[in-house]
Amino acid sequence: GALLEQRDLDWGAEEKAQAARVLGIGAVKYADLSTSRISDYQFSFDRMLQFEGNTATAILYSYVRIQSIQRKVDVDVASMSVNDLALVDAAEVDLGLHLARFSDVIDKVTEDLMPHHLTDFLYATSQKFNVFFRDCRVAGSDEESSRWWLCELTARVLSTGLSLLGIDTLLRM
């Protein structure tokens, strides 16, 4: 709750409670799973809730940012095709190639039963998305449709990865 109180949100009590539950439980699960099962574990709720670093909060923030971008883009999604995706800018290429590794990471996690490989991948995904977000305008750009798809694919990977870790997503925070 305190994390949400710091942010100037005009939410009702129910939405704040739901977000606090998702962030709190997600933060603990993610922190636990992001540590190699053969490493020492240090519990720090303050660190778990940081918006920077390899935390559920940081990953969720990237997911929420994508939702915000997609709400701003004025496209007819029904008429769009993933074939519209064209990776040109270096940040687009980097993110796209990274997303293509998702199934390999899932295979690795199932082989060695080390979920921290997935948390590391999700963290890298959010970092690469943040570089893409910084360098590549989506709404109103000539590449809007292509970049919308890159956002959509990133959101799907983040959502699926978090779901596999037992962590819910939020539409805003």
C-alpha positions as CSV (number, residue, x, y, z in Angstrom):
1,G,0.0,0.0,0.0
2,A,2.8,2.5,0.9
3,L,4.4,2.1,-2.6
4,L,1.1,3.0,-4.2
5,E,0.5,5.9,-1.8
6,Q,3.8,7.5,-3.0
7,R,2.5,7.5,-6.6
8,D,-0.2,10.2,-7.4
9,L,-2.9,7.8,-8.4
10,D,-6.6,8.6,-8.5
11,W,-7.7,5.1,-7.8
12,G,-10.5,3.8,-5.6
13,A,-9.8,1.7,-2.5
14,E,-10.6,-1.6,-4.3
15,E,-8.2,-0.9,-7.2
16,K,-5.4,0.1,-4.8
17,A,-6.0,-3.1,-2.7
18,Q,-5.9,-5.3,-5.8
19,A,-2.7,-3.6,-7.0
20,A,-1.1,-3.8,-3.6
21,R,-1.9,-7.6,-3.5
22,V,-0.4,-8.2,-6.9
23,L,2.7,-6.1,-6.2
24,G,3.3,-7.5,-2.7
25,I,2.8,-11.2,-3.5
26,G,4.5,-10.8,-6.9
27,A,7.5,-9.1,-5.3
28,V,8.0,-11.9,-2.8
29,K,7.5,-14.7,-5.3
30,Y,9.8,-13.1,-7.9
31,A,12.5,-12.4,-5.3
32,D,12.4,-16.0,-4.2
33,L,12.5,-17.4,-7.7
34,S,15.1,-15.0,-9.0
35,T,17.7,-16.4,-6.6
36,S,19.5,-19.6,-7.7
37,R,18.3,-22.4,-5.4
38,I,21.9,-23.1,-4.5
39,S,22.7,-19.5,-3.4
40,D,22.1,-17.8,-0.1
41,Y,18.9,-15.9,0.2
42,Q,18.5,-12.4,1.8
43,F,15.0,-11.1,2.4
44,S,14.5,-7.4,1.9
45,F,11.0,-6.2,1.2
46,D,12.2,-2.7,0.4
47,R,14.5,-4.1,-2.3
48,M,11.8,-6.4,-3.7
49,L,9.5,-3.4,-4.3
50,Q,12.0,-1.2,-6.1
51,F,11.1,0.1,-9.6
52,E,14.7,-0.5,-10.7
53,G,16.6,-3.7,-10.8
54,N,15.6,-7.3,-11.2
55,T,12.3,-7.1,-9.3
56,A,8.7,-8.0,-10.1
57,T,7.8,-4.3,-9.7
58,A,10.2,-3.3,-12.5
59,I,9.0,-6.0,-14.8
60,L,5.3,-5.1,-14.0
61,Y,6.1,-1.5,-14.7
62,S,7.4,-2.3,-18.2
63,Y,4.2,-4.4,-18.8
64,V,2.0,-1.5,-17.6
65,R,4.0,1.0,-19.8
66,I,3.2,-1.2,-22.8
67,Q,-0.5,-1.2,-21.9
68,S,-0.4,2.6,-21.8
69,I,1.4,2.9,-25.2
70,Q,-1.2,0.6,-26.7
71,R,-4.1,2.7,-25.4
72,K,-2.5,5.7,-27.1
73,V,-2.0,4.1,-30.5
74,D,-4.9,4.8,-32.8
75,V,-4.8,1.6,-35.0
76,D,-7.4,-0.8,-36.1
77,V,-6.0,-3.9,-34.4
78,A,-8.4,-6.2,-36.3
79,S,-6.9,-5.2,-39.6
80,M,-3.3,-5.6,-38.4
81,S,-1.1,-8.6,-38.9
82,V,2.1,-9.7,-37.2
83,N,3.5,-9.6,-40.8
84,D,3.5,-5.8,-40.3
85,L,6.4,-6.2,-37.9
86,A,9.6,-4.9,-39.4
87,L,12.7,-4.5,-37.1
88,V,14.9,-1.6,-38.4
89,D,16.2,0.5,-35.5
90,A,18.9,-1.1,-33.4
91,A,16.7,-1.1,-30.3
92,E,13.9,-2.9,-32.3
93,V,16.3,-5.5,-33.6
94,D,17.8,-6.1,-30.1
95,L,14.4,-6.5,-28.5
96,G,13.1,-8.7,-31.3
97,L,16.0,-11.0,-31.2
98,H,15.9,-11.2,-27.5
99,L,12.1,-12.1,-27.5
100,A,12.9,-14.9,-30.0
101,R,14.9,-16.7,-27.3
102,F,11.9,-17.0,-24.9
103,S,11.2,-20.7,-25.8
104,D,14.9,-21.6,-25.3
105,V,14.8,-20.1,-21.8
106,I,11.7,-22.0,-21.0
107,D,13.4,-25.2,-22.2
108,K,16.4,-24.4,-20.0
109,V,14.2,-23.8,-16.9
110,T,12.4,-27.1,-17.4
111,E,15.7,-29.0,-17.9
112,D,17.6,-27.7,-14.9
113,L,14.6,-26.7,-12.7
114,M,16.2,-23.2,-12.0
115,P,13.5,-20.6,-12.4
116,H,16.0,-17.8,-12.0
117,H,16.9,-18.2,-15.7
118,L,13.3,-17.1,-16.5
119,T,13.5,-14.1,-14.0
120,D,16.8,-13.1,-15.5
121,F,15.3,-13.3,-19.0
122,L,12.3,-11.2,-18.0
123,Y,14.5,-8.6,-16.4
124,A,16.6,-8.4,-19.6
125,T,13.3,-8.2,-21.6
126,S,12.2,-5.2,-19.5
127,Q,15.6,-3.5,-19.9
128,K,15.6,-4.0,-23.7
129,F,12.0,-2.8,-23.9
130,N,13.0,0.4,-21.9
131,V,15.8,1.1,-24.4
132,F,13.3,0.6,-27.2
133,F,10.8,2.9,-25.5
134,R,13.4,5.5,-25.1
135,D,14.7,5.3,-28.7
136,C,11.6,4.5,-30.7
137,R,8.4,6.5,-30.7
138,V,5.4,4.3,-31.2
139,A,2.2,6.4,-31.3
140,G,2.1,8.7,-34.3
141,S,5.3,7.4,-35.9
142,D,5.6,6.0,-39.5
143,E,6.4,2.7,-37.9
144,E,3.4,2.7,-35.6
145,S,1.9,-0.6,-36.7
146,S,5.3,-2.4,-36.6
147,R,6.2,-1.0,-33.2
148,W,2.7,-1.7,-31.9
149,W,3.4,-5.4,-32.7
150,L,6.8,-5.3,-31.0
151,C,5.1,-3.9,-27.9
152,E,2.4,-6.6,-28.1
153,L,4.9,-9.4,-28.4
154,T,6.9,-8.0,-25.5
155,A,3.7,-7.8,-23.4
156,R,2.9,-11.4,-24.3
157,V,6.3,-12.6,-23.3
158,L,6.3,-10.6,-20.0
159,S,2.7,-11.8,-19.2
160,T,3.4,-15.4,-20.0
161,G,6.7,-15.4,-18.1
162,L,5.2,-13.8,-15.0
163,S,2.2,-16.2,-15.2
164,L,4.6,-19.2,-15.3
165,L,6.1,-17.8,-12.1
166,G,2.7,-17.5,-10.5
167,I,2.6,-13.7,-10.7
168,D,-0.4,-11.7,-11.9
169,T,-0.1,-8.6,-14.1
170,L,-1.7,-5.2,-13.7
171,L,-3.1,-2.9,-16.4
172,R,-1.8,0.2,-14.6
173,M,0.2,1.2,-11.6
